């Protein structure tokens, strides 16, 4: 696992005030369930989630809009894997959306869509999802 460590503290700080900051890279994302939808069906599902009270923010990159559902780390093995750089997602729903838009209005709701092009991990997820879309 690659991670950078920094010792943060400005001039005039006492040694005991300095903080070590470690930045670790995600090495692997495991998606347990991956489902593609037509764009209208995708947004119907997102709307149902929003109506049920879930906080929903969508991701977009590489012409793909997707929603990742993280696996809840309720056991020691998942926590241990996360510390080693593996993230588990219980599911991803996705659809093709060639043009980025920052907000999708669904009924009275506005759902934010985050452009993840600058995030190398999420961009790679979108590329993998696009390949699944193209292969079927």
Secondary structure by P-SEA (a helix, b strand, c coil): cbbbbbbccccccccccbbbbbbbbbcbbbbcbbbbbcaaaaaaaaaaaaaaccbbbbbbcccccccccccccccaaaaaaaaabbbbbcbbbbbbbcccccccccccbbbbbbbccccaaaaaaaaaaaaaaaac
